[in-house]
Amino acid sequence: MAKKKRFSTRRSRASLAVVCIVIIAVVAFFVYRSVSSDDTATVTYTTGTVQKMTLTSSISGTGNIDLPNTASVNPSISGTVQDLAVKLGDTVKKGQTLFILHNPQLDIAVATAQNAYDTAVLAVDQAKTSLISAKTSQANTYRSTAAVVSGQQATAAVTQATLAVSAAETAVKSAEIALQDAEDNAAARTVTATMDGVITTLSIEDGDELSGGSAANSAPVVITDPSQYEATVTIAETDISSVKVGQRATLSFDALTDLTLTGKVTRVDTVGTNSSGVVSYSAVITPDVMNDSVKSGMTTTANIITETAADVLAVPSTAVKGTTGSQYVQILQNGVPAEVTVETGLVGESYTEITSGLTEGESIIVSSTTTSKSGTTSTTTGRSGAGIMQGAGGFIQGGGAGGGNFGPPPGQ
């Protein structure tokens, strides 16, 4: 009986221990929940003041660099290529010899034209001699007592001789033109560069036969000026109506991250391209200054400035809340946010124009940050802009209700 009693005592002690553990766990849970419920969130505000600045709105487009200044070298005469003096990629100067066309028939044509010209010149001399003779005969006839008929015949002879001289002189002019053409054709056997640039197409070699006057798209030599380029970018159909020739733009490059070029719109296509139901248009940007680092085919992004608002009131776009037609910003009143209805104008890259509702120098809430005691944070902002901002701008993080001001503009 004693052994059975000791066994019962041990079981009671074990049960008591389990109950204690459960009680401790329950107490710990409620203590933890109580502590967690006391994790009050802290809200801090980034504030700034309403300032005057210049805002610009822009439209973006992506495309590539093109080289528009090219010349197709197409000989006007036929012949066999010889003495090819250039290769693909060579830099050439205007007037530099590229190759020579061998064509003996051109020499024969020059000789024939020269002979015709000489014959015409001789004919003029002969006609002038005949005219002199006719005039002399006419004079002798009038000094004599010959019949009137003889005088009339002498006059007619002078007239005919005069016409013969005119005809001979006309023939000389025609022969001279023919000779010049023959000489020009012969000179065209030496093919030269028509502009400064680089050989970007070369489809011939010595011994090839060329037929004069071939189509431009089959030109044996093409010269391109790599120092003059332009950007052709694609603009969405929803934006193209805002893009005009003469608008200012900036160009940035994927391959040249430190380079930005300024320029202007020089062409806007009026016919769009449909790709899988999406219509887009091309616009051409010509840089103000060329940079040797930019190469043909490089990917570029253009920001075209479509609208500018100078000396206007503006706030960071993150401060503007609401929807179009019902917008507001927040201010701090005794440390509590309060809404102020505003009307907006131009939306820039980071700032929005305020046309009514605020005055210069007023303090507004740019964003709010909520931080819990557990370390979790969340930031609330309004909308963001789309464009380029010039002039004053920037803001700094503030703490609590007294949060910070706009800082100086970037780069100033």
C-alpha positions in Angstrom: 0.0 0.0 0.0 2.9 2.4 0.7 4.3 2.0 -2.8 0.9 2.7 -4.3 0.6 5.9 -2.3 4.1 7.2 -3.3 3.2 6.6 -7.0 0.0 8.7 -6.6 1.9 11.5 -5.0 4.3 11.7 -7.9 1.5 11.9 -10.4 -0.1 14.8 -8.4 3.1 16.7 -8.5 3.5 16.3 -12.3 -0.1 17.5 -12.9 0.6 20.6 -10.7 3.7 21.4 -12.8 1.8 21.2 -16.0 -0.9 23.5 -14.6 1.7 26.0 -13.5 3.4 26.1 -17.0 0.0 26.7 -18.6 -0.8 29.6 -16.2 2.6 31.2 -16.8 2.1 31.0 -20.6 -1.3 32.6 -20.4 0.0 35.4 -18.2 3.0 36.0 -20.6 0.6 36.2 -23.6 -1.6 38.9 -21.9 1.5 40.8 -20.8 2.8 40.7 -24.3 -0.5 41.9 -25.8 -0.7 44.7 -23.3 2.8 45.8 -24.2 2.1 45.6 -27.9 -1.1 47.6 -27.6 1.0 50.3 -26.0 3.2 50.5 -29.2 1.9 54.0 -30.2 2.9 55.1 -33.7 4.8 58.4 -34.1 4.1 60.6 -37.1 6.7 63.1 -38.4 6.2 65.6 -41.2 8.4 66.9 -44.0 7.4 70.5 -44.5 8.4 73.3 -46.9 7.4 76.8 -48.0 5.6 77.9 -51.1 8.2 79.4 -53.5 8.4 81.2 -56.8 10.2 79.4 -59.6 10.2 78.5 -63.3 8.5 75.2 -64.2 8.7 73.4 -67.5 6.7 70.4 -68.8 8.2 67.9 -71.2 7.4 64.9 -73.3 9.8 62.0 -73.6 10.7 59.9 -76.6 13.3 57.2 -77.2 15.1 56.5 -80.5 18.5 56.4 -82.2 21.2 58.7 -83.6 21.1 59.1 -87.4 23.6 60.6 -89.8 21.6 62.6 -92.3 24.5 64.1 -94.3 25.4 61.5 -96.9 26.4 61.6 -100.6 26.1 58.8 -103.1 29.0 58.8 -105.6 27.6 57.6 -108.9 29.8 58.0 -112.0 27.9 59.5 -115.0 30.0 57.5 -117.5 30.7 53.8 -118.0 34.0 52.1 -117.7 36.3 49.6 -116.0 37.4 50.4 -112.4 41.1 50.9 -112.0 43.4 52.5 -109.4 40.9 52.2 -106.6 42.4 54.5 -103.9 40.2 54.0 -100.9 38.8 51.3 -98.7 35.7 51.0 -96.4 36.0 53.3 -93.4 38.5 55.7 -94.9 38.2 59.4 -94.2 38.2 61.5 -97.4 38.2 65.1 -98.4 36.0 66.8 -101.0 37.8 66.5 -104.4 40.0 63.6 -103.4 40.4 60.9 -106.1 38.5 57.7 -105.3 39.1 55.6 -108.4 39.5 55.9 -112.2 37.3 54.5 -115.0 39.1 53.1 -118.0 37.1 53.9 -121.2 39.1 54.4 -124.5 35.9 55.4 -126.3 35.9 58.7 -124.4 39.3 59.6 -126.0 37.9 58.9 -129.4 34.8 61.0 -128.7 37.1 63.9 -127.6 39.2 63.6 -130.8 36.1 63.5 -133.0 34.5 66.5 -131.3 37.8 68.4 -131.6 38.0 67.7 -135.3 34.4 68.9 -135.8 35.2 72.0 -133.9 38.3 72.8 -135.9 36.3 72.2 -139.2 33.6 74.6 -138.0 36.2 77.3 -137.2 37.7 76.9 -140.6 34.3 77.2 -142.2 33.8 80.5 -140.4 37.1 81.8 -141.8 36.0 80.7 -145.3 32.6 82.3 -144.9 34.2 85.6 -143.8 36.5 85.5 -146.8 33.6 85.0 -149.1 31.8 87.9 -147.5 34.7 90.2 -148.1 34.9 89.1 -151.7 31.2 89.7 -152.2 31.4 93.2 -150.7 34.3 94.1 -152.9 32.4 92.9 -156.0 29.4 94.9 -155.0 31.5 98.1 -154.6 33.1 97.6 -158.0 29.7 97.1 -159.6 28.3 100.4 -158.4 31.4 102.3 -159.6 31.0 101.0 -163.1 28.4 101.7 -165.7 27.1 98.2 -165.5 23.4 97.5 -165.6 21.2 97.7 -162.6 20.7 94.0 -162.7 24.4 93.4 -162.0 24.1 95.7 -158.9 21.2 93.7 -157.6 23.1 90.5 -158.1 26.1 91.8 -156.2 23.9 92.9 -153.3 22.3 89.5 -153.1 25.7 87.9 -153.1 26.7 90.0 -150.1 23.5 89.0 -148.3 24.2 85.3 -148.9 27.8 85.6 -147.7 26.6 87.3 -144.5 24.2 84.6 -143.8 26.9 82.0 -144.5 29.1 83.6 -141.9 26.3 83.6 -139.3 25.6 79.9 -140.0 29.3 79.0 -139.7 29.6 80.9 -136.4 26.5 79.0 -135.1 28.1 75.7 -136.2 31.2 76.7 -134.2 29.2 77.2 -131.1 27.6 73.9 -131.4 30.9 72.2 -132.1 32.4 73.9 -129.0 29.6 72.6 -126.8 30.0 69.1 -128.1 33.7 69.3 -127.5 33.2 70.5 -124.0 30.8 67.6 -123.3 33.3 65.1 -124.7 36.0 66.6 -122.5 33.8 66.6 -119.4 32.9 63.0 -120.0 36.6 62.1 -120.4 37.4 64.0 -117.2 34.6 62.1 -115.4 36.8 59.0 -115.6 38.5 60.3 -112.5 35.9 59.8 -109.8 36.4 62.1 -106.8 34.7 62.6 -103.3 31.8 65.0 -103.4 32.1 65.9 -99.7 34.2 65.5 -96.6 33.4 62.4 -94.7 33.9 58.7 -94.2 33.5 55.9 -96.8 30.5 54.0 -95.4 29.7 52.0 -98.6 32.2 50.5 -101.0 30.9 47.9 -103.4 33.5 47.9 -106.1 37.1 46.7 -106.7 39.6 47.0 -109.5 38.4 45.4 -112.7 34.7 45.8 -112.1 32.5 47.2 -114.9 30.3 50.2 -114.1 27.4 51.4 -116.1 27.1 55.2 -115.9 24.0 56.8 -114.3 23.0 53.8 -112.2 20.3 54.3 -109.5 21.3 56.1 -106.3 20.4 53.1 -104.2 23.1 51.1 -106.0 25.8 53.7 -105.8 29.2 52.0 -105.6 30.5 54.5 -103.0 28.6 56.4 -100.2 30.3 59.1 -98.1 28.8 60.0 -94.7 29.7 63.0 -92.5 29.9 61.5 -89.0 30.3 64.9 -87.3 26.8 66.0 -88.1 24.1 63.9 -86.6 20.5 64.1 -85.3 18.2 62.0 -83.1 15.1 60.4 -84.4 12.8 59.5 -81.5 9.4 57.9 -81.2 6.5 59.9 -79.7 3.2 58.4 -78.5 0.2 59.5 -80.4 -1.3 61.0 -77.2 1.7 63.4 -77.0 2.5 64.2 -80.6 0.0 67.1 -80.8 2.1 68.9 -78.2 5.4 68.6 -80.1 6.3 71.5 -82.5 9.2 72.4 -84.6 11.5 74.8 -82.8 10.8 73.5 -79.2 13.9 73.0 -77.0 15.0 69.5 -76.0 17.7 67.6 -74.1 19.3 64.3 -75.3 20.7 61.7 -72.9 22.4 58.4 -74.0 22.4 54.9 -72.6 26.1 54.4 -73.6 27.2 57.9 -72.4 25.7 58.3 -68.9 27.6 61.5 -68.2 26.6 63.3 -71.4 23.6 65.4 -72.0 23.1 67.5 -75.1 20.7 70.4 -75.8 19.0 70.9 -79.1 15.7 71.7 -80.8 13.0 69.9 -82.7 13.7 70.2 -86.4 11.1 67.9 -87.9 7.8 66.3 -86.7 6.3 63.5 -88.8 2.6 63.9 -89.8 2.1 60.3 -90.7 2.2 57.8 -87.9 3.4 54.2 -87.7 1.0 51.4 -86.6 2.7 48.6 -84.7 0.3 45.9 -83.3 -2.4 48.5 -83.0 -0.2 51.1 -81.3 0.3 54.3 -83.3 3.4 56.4 -82.8 5.1 59.3 -84.6 8.7 60.3 -85.2 10.3 63.6 -84.2 13.9 64.7 -85.1 16.1 66.6 -82.6 19.2 68.4 -83.9 21.8 69.1 -81.2 23.1 72.6 -80.7 26.7 71.3 -80.4 28.0 68.0 -81.7 30.1 65.7 -79.4 32.6 63.3 -80.9 31.6 60.6 -78.4 28.2 60.2 -80.0 28.1 57.5 -82.7 25.6 56.5 -85.3 22.9 54.2 -84.1 23.3 55.0 -80.3 20.2 54.8 -78.3 19.0 58.2 -77.0 16.2 59.6 -74.9 14.8 63.0 -75.7 13.0 65.3 -73.3 11.1 67.8 -75.4 10.0 71.0 -73.5 6.4 71.6 -74.5 5.4 74.3 -72.0 7.1 76.8 -69.6 5.6 78.7 -66.7 8.0 81.5 -65.4 8.0 83.1 -62.0 5.0 81.1 -60.6 4.2 79.8 -57.2 5.0 76.1 -56.8 5.2 73.3 -54.3 6.7 69.8 -54.5 4.2 67.6 -56.4 4.3 65.2 -53.4 2.4 67.9 -51.4 -0.6 67.9 -53.7 -3.3 65.5 -53.0 -6.8 64.7 -54.3 -7.9 64.5 -57.9 -8.2 66.9 -60.8 -10.8 69.5 -59.9 -10.7 68.7 -56.2 -7.1 69.1 -55.0 -5.7 70.2 -51.7 -2.5 70.5 -49.7 -2.0 70.1 -46.0 -0.7 72.6 -43.5 0.0 72.2 -39.8 -2.3 73.9 -37.3 -1.2 73.4 -33.7 0.7 70.3 -34.9 -2.3 68.8 -36.6 -2.7 68.5 -40.4 -5.4 70.6 -42.0 -6.5 70.7 -45.6 -6.3 73.8 -47.9 -8.1 73.6 -51.2 -5.9 74.7 -54.1 -6.0 75.1 -57.9 -3.0 73.9 -59.9 -1.4 74.7 -63.2 1.6 73.3 -64.9 3.0 70.1 -63.5 6.8 69.9 -63.7 9.2 67.1 -62.9 9.1 67.5 -59.2 7.0 70.6 -58.6 3.4 71.7 -59.3 2.3 75.3 -60.0 -0.3 76.7 -57.6 -2.6 79.2 -59.2 -4.8 79.8 -56.2 -5.2 78.8 -52.5 -1.7 79.6 -51.2 0.7 82.5 -51.0 4.4 82.8 -51.2 6.2 81.7 -48.0 3.4 79.6 -46.5 4.5 76.4 -44.9 2.9 73.2 -46.2 3.3 69.5 -45.6 5.3 67.7 -48.3 5.0 64.2 -46.9 4.4 62.3 -43.6 6.2 59.4 -42.1 4.6 57.0 -39.6 7.0 55.1 -37.3 5.9 52.5 -34.8 7.9 51.5 -31.7 8.7 48.2 -33.3 10.6 50.2 -36.0 8.1 49.8 -38.8 7.8 53.0 -40.9 5.6 54.1 -43.8 5.7 57.3 -45.8 2.7 59.1 -47.3 3.0 61.5 -50.2 0.8 63.0 -52.9 1.3 62.8 -56.6 4.6 63.1 -58.6 5.1 65.3 -61.6 6.3 64.7 -65.2 8.6 67.2 -66.8 11.6 69.4 -66.0 12.0 71.9 -63.2 14.2 74.9 -63.5 15.0 77.5 -60.9 14.4 77.1 -57.1 13.5 73.8 -55.7 14.4 71.0 -53.3 13.4 70.3 -49.7 14.9 68.7 -46.6 13.5 66.2 -44.1 12.1 67.7 -41.0 11.1 66.1 -37.7 7.7 66.3 -35.9 5.4 69.3 -36.4 8.3 71.6 -37.0 9.6 69.7 -40.0 12.1 71.6 -42.3 12.1 74.0 -45.3 12.8 73.9 -49.0 16.5 73.8 -49.6 18.3 75.7 -52.3 17.8 74.5 -55.9 20.0 71.7 -57.1 23.3 72.9 -58.6 22.9 76.4 -56.9 
